[in-house]
Amino acid sequence: MGGVILLDMLANPVTAGLPEDFNVDALLTVGSQPGFFAALDLLAKSQPADSPRRRPDCVKMWLNIFDPIDPLAFRTDMIFNDAIDLAFNSVTGITEAHSKYFQRPQFYARTRKRLHEAGVL
């Protein structure tokens, strides 16, 4: 639930107690549910009603990493404009998929490559 809570905070950083000039170079959500909660309209909105959802204004780049067989991971690119979904195969079964991202060296290598390509690293 950390990704959902963080995204909710970043949608209205001042309300969340963050500084007015708070900025995030890269938001990484991994095996997270912001897409699901947004589809249910349960997240705070930083834009006017009836406008398409977008990543929070203070976030320069949003990478959402998910394993297609992880039952707790959801896509974001169909819900949020400007969110980038990256599928990651944890090479495990459905019961262990949610806990394997950070145990796979390829996860770190691919994430680092993406951040480097985006100029974050």
N, C-alpha and C positions, 0 to 999 in steps of 0.2 A: 504494500500500500504506500510505500515511500514515494514512488513516482507520481502517484495520484495526488498525494498531499503536497509534494513539491510543486507540481504543475499548478495546483489550485493557488498556492502562495505566489507563484511567479505571475499569475494572471493579474494580480493586484498587489504588487510588492509593498507599497506604502501601507495598505491595510494590514498586511502580514507583518508589519514592523520592520521591514527592510528599508535601507536608505533610498531617497528619491532617485538618486543616480545609479542605483544598483543595476549591473549588467552581467550577463552570462555569455561567455564566448561560445561554449558548447554545452548543451544539455544532453546527457545520455540517459535514456530510460532503457532498462534491460529487463525483459520478461515482465513488463509492467501493464497496467490496466487503464491508462488515461483514455485510450480510444473507446473502451467499453463504457467508462463513466461519462464521457462526453456524449456518446450516442444516447445515453439515458438522460442527458441534460442535467447532470448532477455536479458539474464543475463550474466554478466561477467564470464569468465572462469579462474580458477586458475590452470588448468591442460592442457596438450598439446591437440591440436585439434584431433579429432577422438578417444579420450579416453572417457570411461564412466564418466558421471558426478558423483561427490561425494560431500559430505558435505565439506565446506571450511576447509582447513588445520588447521586453528586456532581454530576450534570448536571441542571439545572433544565428545560431544553428542548432537544430534539434535532430538528433539521431535516435531512433527507436529501434532497439535490437530485440528480435523475437525468434523463438524456435517455433516453426509451424505446428509441432506436436505438443508444445507446452500449453496445457489447458488454462493457465493463468496469464498468458501473454497475448496481447492484442495489437493489431495493426493500428497505426494512427493516420497513415496517408490518405485514407478514404474519409476521414473525419476532419482532420486539420489541414489547412493549406500550409505549405512550407515545412511540413514535417517529413523527414526522410526515414522510411522503414528499411531495415536491413535484416534479411532472414539469416539465421545462424543455425546450423545443424549441430546439436549437441552430441550426436552419435550415441543416443541412449533411448530408452523407452519412455512412454508417456508418463509413467509414475515418477521418473527421476529428472525429466527434462527441465523443470523449473529450477532445480538446484545445481545444474551442471555448467552453466555459462562460465562462471568464474574459475572452474576447475580445468578448463580447456585452454592450453597455450595459444591455440589458433584464435580464440576470442580476443586476447590481448593484442596479438599481431595484427589482426584485421582492423580492430578499433584504432590502434595507433596509426595504421596506414591511412585510414579515412580522416583522422584528425590532422595528420600531416598534409594530406592532399588539400584539405580545406584551409590550411594555413594557421591552424590553431596551435600546432606544435612546431 
